[in-house]
Amino acid sequence: MKRLLSICLLTLTGCGTSTPDVPVGPGPVRILPMVTRVTGTNFDPEDRIGLTITTATGTYAENRELRYDGSSFSSSDLLWYNDLTQPCELCACYPYDPSGMPELFTIPSDQSGGLSQADLLAARRSSVLPGIAPVEMLFDHLMSKVRLKIENRSEGKVSEVTISGSIPTARIDWQAKSAAVEPETAPVSLIPFRVDDDTFEAVVMPQRAAFTIGISTDDGKSRSYELEPAELLGGKLYTVTVTVTRIDVSCTLSGEIKDWVPGGTLQERAERPDPPTVDYEGVSYRTVTLPDGSCWLAENLRYNPGPEPDLETGASGVRYPDDGLSDAASVAKYGLLYDCATAGGVCPPGWSLPGLQDYEGLLKGLPEGFLIPTPALWQPATDGYKRFTDRSYFWSSIPDGEGFKMIAVRLSMPLPEFAIETKNSKICAPVRCVKRE
């Protein structure tokens, strides 16, 4: 990755430089990136991001340059502050630009040398505490990607490909991690990157456009085809199948429209509306679609895979939500508590525990009443329940050794505070499931 990435906290203040004038805490700030990008599945050594760290008292670091060492981003002169109880919010943009995160971004029209100069990613994470472990950050692609798969039935070899009709400039909203094309900008013709003899790829701005595909062959013939108007969304990969014959060219937009970062299909979400309820083991659960398009159970799971008496002892890996909450009404309201091993296999068919991308989707907004406080977690260390009044907990599918991490949401703040926490795998906690098919 060769140009612009920046991480912010709390507020987005642009990219400049600042040196923290505060005693430092547990060592250097390290960022563990999670991303699928245009040129591969990992960042390259010496790739750079810009990082901004903001706490409740102000900006601690602004657009500080961090370099990738093959496993994480860091800088020898950016160290954590010494108040280990003070949370912060991180915001990041790629590629790094010393002048700051741009309000306007223009994709280069000639991408034949590679896609890195057109790639633009952003990441944000809140409620981060200083520590020695690297901070996991999910970087989202703000751009769209078009892949041309060419079936050449002509007598000449394909010598040139163009994609016309794309507006190249957009206004970037870093807080929302989105790009909106500037309507007064003239469309351009893009030269895509040649992946192999039959595959070409280009990064384009998210937009509604009617692209024209141009194909030239080395026998001197040129052909073009105008696609039907289509809405291209940020972070999505669109495949166009191109058939070249002796006298003509035809194109079809693949029915399979996949996330650039894997996680479902746009076509499925558009053509198969999520059901308002799902029936599972004799219980009907309400569902809800969140702002990021994911469909969740709107209630904690209450499926018991073992005999009823096991809920008192946890012999089947499942317990009541708390002492004194063993009646049917309480179970219906709060669900049951599952240990980590059991939680991984109790969701309805076609549903699963939420992953990191689902967690990031929660940060984009929650419907009112979607989460309720968890009355208690079962703690094996004390052989009893630990009670809460302002937090909602549930298991995720984010790996943590031989188990999973837990998603925690503090509900008593003006805005919910989210965190991914490491817990003992024997702890029993609620389960929320996300639709996968």
HELIX and SHEET records of a PDB file:
HELIX    1   1 SER A  116  ALA A  118  5                                   3    
HELIX    2   2 LEU A  266  GLU A  271  1                                   6    
HELIX    3   3 ASP A  310  THR A  313  1                                   4    
HELIX    4   4 ALA A  328  TYR A  334  1                                   7    
HELIX    5   5 CYS A  340  ALA A  343  1                                   4    
HELIX    6   6 LEU A  356  LEU A  362  1                                   7    
SHEET    1   A 9 VAL A 135  LEU A 138  0                                        
SHEET    2   A 9 VAL A  24  MET A  34  1                                        
SHEET    3   A 9 PHE A  73  TYR A  81 -1                                        
SHEET    4   A 9 GLY A  58  TYR A  68 -1                                        
SHEET    5   A 9 ARG A  48  THR A  55 -1                                        
SHEET    6   A 9 LEU A   5  CYS A   8  1                                        
SHEET    7   A 9 CYS A  88  TYR A  94 -1                                        
SHEET    8   A 9 LEU A 121  VAL A 128 -1                                        
SHEET    9   A 9 ASP A 140  HIS A 141 -1                                        
SHEET    1   B 3 LEU A 104  THR A 106  0                                        
SHEET    2   B 3 THR A 169  ASP A 173 -1                                        
SHEET    3   B 3 SER A 178  VAL A 181 -1                                        
SHEET    1   C 5 PHE A 193  ASP A 196  0                                        
SHEET    2   C 5 THR A 199  VAL A 204 -1                                        
SHEET    3   C 5 SER A 144  ASN A 152 -1                                        
SHEET    4   C 5 LYS A 236  VAL A 244  1                                        
SHEET    5   C 5 VAL A 249  ASP A 259 -1                                        
SHEET    1   D 4 VAL A 188  LEU A 190  0                                        
SHEET    2   D 4 VAL A 158  SER A 166 -1                                        
SHEET    3   D 4 THR A 212  THR A 217 -1                                        
SHEET    4   D 4 SER A 222  GLU A 226 -1                                        
SHEET    1   E 2 GLN A 207  ALA A 209  0                                        
SHEET    2   E 2 ALA A 230  LEU A 232 -1                                        
SHEET    1   F 3 THR A 277  TYR A 280  0                                        
SHEET    2   F 3 VAL A 283  THR A 289 -1                                        
SHEET    3   F 3 CYS A 295  LEU A 297 -1                                        
SHEET    1   G 2 VAL A 318  ARG A 319  0                                        
SHEET    2   G 2 LEU A 337  TYR A 338 -1                                        
SHEET    1   H 2 TRP A 351  SER A 352  0                                        
SHEET    2   H 2 VAL A 434  LYS A 435 -1                                        
SHEET    1   I 2 ALA A 376  GLN A 379  0                                        
SHEET    2   I 2 GLY A 384  ARG A 387 -1                                        
SHEET    1   J 3 ARG A 391  ASP A 400  0                                        
SHEET    2   J 3 GLY A 403  ARG A 410 -1                                        
SHEET    3   J 3 GLU A 417  GLU A 421 -1                                        
END                                                                             
